[in-house]
Amino acid sequence: MELERAVDERITAAAAAGEELPAVIGPPHPVIAARRIDRGASTSMLRSCTALAARARVELLDDGRHSVADELSAHLDTMARWESGLLDAPDPTMTVLCAAALQDLCERLPDNGSELSCRARTVLALLHDLLEAGRVGASA
């Protein structure tokens, strides 16, 4: 307790005398480098997204069930955060199939402003960018 009081008094005295206070120097705000997404991880996610988009399209025909939409939405949320420059050569076949499945789903969704529709369109734009950038040798 006495030590804290003595330190506080010395700091106060130094500040009153106009002395320069010592600065705590540390690393600047850490910049978290974005991680590369390897081919295996992207292919797995593209495969799951393709299957979920196809199942969601089927569920659109049945008004009572929409259990796949939440799972698909979570996948799309993850994929929407991908940066095309950080993808290590995604599987071309799965990229095209996923883009086709999402495009088909988007065309059949009743509400273009829904959260699922917005996420699907965001990921579809990313996949089209990959296709157009020549990183995938096919078109959807």
C-alpha positions in Angstrom: 0.0 0.0 0.0 2.8 2.4 0.9 4.7 1.5 -2.2 1.7 2.3 -4.4 1.2 5.6 -2.6 4.9 6.5 -3.1 4.8 5.6 -6.8 1.6 7.7 -7.3 3.2 10.6 -5.5 6.3 10.4 -7.7 4.2 10.3 -10.9 2.1 13.3 -9.7 5.3 15.2 -8.9 6.9 14.4 -12.2 3.8 15.5 -14.1 3.5 18.7 -12.1 7.2 19.5 -12.8 6.6 19.1 -16.5 8.9 16.1 -16.8 8.3 13.7 -19.6 6.6 10.6 -18.3 7.9 7.3 -19.3 5.9 5.6 -22.1 5.0 2.0 -22.2 6.2 0.8 -25.6 4.8 -2.3 -27.0 3.9 -3.8 -30.4 1.4 -1.8 -32.4 -2.1 -3.1 -32.6 -1.7 -6.6 -33.8 -2.7 -7.3 -37.3 -4.1 -10.7 -37.7 -3.1 -12.1 -41.0 -5.9 -13.7 -42.9 -5.3 -17.4 -43.2 -5.1 -19.1 -46.6 -7.8 -21.6 -47.3 -6.3 -24.8 -48.6 -7.8 -26.8 -51.5 -9.1 -29.6 -49.2 -11.0 -27.2 -46.9 -12.5 -25.2 -49.8 -13.5 -28.4 -51.7 -15.2 -29.8 -48.6 -17.1 -26.6 -48.0 -18.1 -26.3 -51.7 -19.3 -29.9 -51.6 -21.4 -29.3 -48.5 -22.8 -26.1 -49.8 -23.8 -27.8 -53.1 -25.6 -30.5 -51.3 -27.4 -28.1 -48.9 -28.4 -25.8 -51.7 -29.9 -28.7 -53.6 -31.8 -29.9 -50.5 -33.0 -26.4 -49.8 -34.3 -26.1 -53.3 -36.3 -29.4 -52.8 -37.6 -28.0 -49.5 -39.0 -25.0 -51.3 -41.5 -27.3 -52.9 -42.8 -28.4 -49.5 -44.1 -25.4 -47.6 -43.9 -27.1 -44.2 -40.2 -27.9 -44.0 -37.3 -25.5 -44.0 -34.8 -27.3 -41.8 -31.9 -27.1 -44.2 -32.1 -23.3 -44.7 -30.4 -22.6 -41.3 -27.5 -25.0 -42.0 -27.1 -23.6 -45.5 -27.2 -20.1 -44.2 -24.3 -20.9 -41.7 -22.2 -22.4 -44.6 -22.9 -19.3 -46.8 -21.9 -17.0 -43.9 -18.6 -18.8 -43.6 -18.0 -18.8 -47.4 -19.0 -15.1 -47.7 -15.9 -14.2 -45.6 -13.6 -16.0 -48.0 -11.2 -13.7 -50.0 -10.6 -15.0 -53.5 -6.9 -14.3 -53.2 -6.6 -16.5 -50.2 -8.1 -19.6 -51.8 -5.5 -22.2 -52.9 -6.8 -23.3 -56.3 -10.3 -24.5 -55.3 -11.5 -27.7 -57.0 -12.9 -26.5 -60.4 -15.7 -29.1 -60.6 -17.0 -28.3 -57.1 -16.7 -24.6 -57.8 -18.9 -24.8 -60.9 -21.4 -27.3 -59.3 -21.7 -25.1 -56.2 -22.2 -21.9 -58.3 -24.9 -23.7 -60.4 -26.7 -25.0 -57.3 -26.7 -21.6 -55.7 -27.8 -19.9 -58.9 -30.7 -22.4 -59.2 -31.7 -21.8 -55.6 -31.6 -18.0 -55.9 -33.8 -18.2 -59.0 -36.4 -20.2 -57.0 -36.3 -18.3 -53.7 -39.6 -16.5 -53.2 -38.1 -13.5 -51.4 -35.1 -11.9 -53.0 -34.5 -9.7 -49.9 -34.4 -12.6 -47.5 -31.2 -13.3 -45.5 -30.7 -16.6 -47.2 -31.1 -15.0 -50.6 -28.6 -12.2 -49.8 -26.0 -14.6 -48.5 -26.4 -17.0 -51.5 -26.0 -14.1 -53.9 -22.9 -12.9 -52.1 -21.3 -16.3 -52.3 -22.4 -16.7 -55.9 -20.7 -13.5 -56.8 -17.5 -14.8 -55.1 -17.7 -18.0 -57.1 -18.3 -16.1 -60.3 -15.2 -14.0 -59.5 -13.2 -17.1 -59.1 -14.5 -18.4 -62.4 -13.8 -15.2 -64.3 -10.4 -14.7 -62.8 -9.3 -17.8 -64.6 -8.6 -19.7 -61.5 -11.1 -22.3 -62.6 -11.2 -23.5 -66.1 -15.0 -23.8 -66.5 -18.0 -21.5 -66.5 -21.4 -21.8 -64.7 
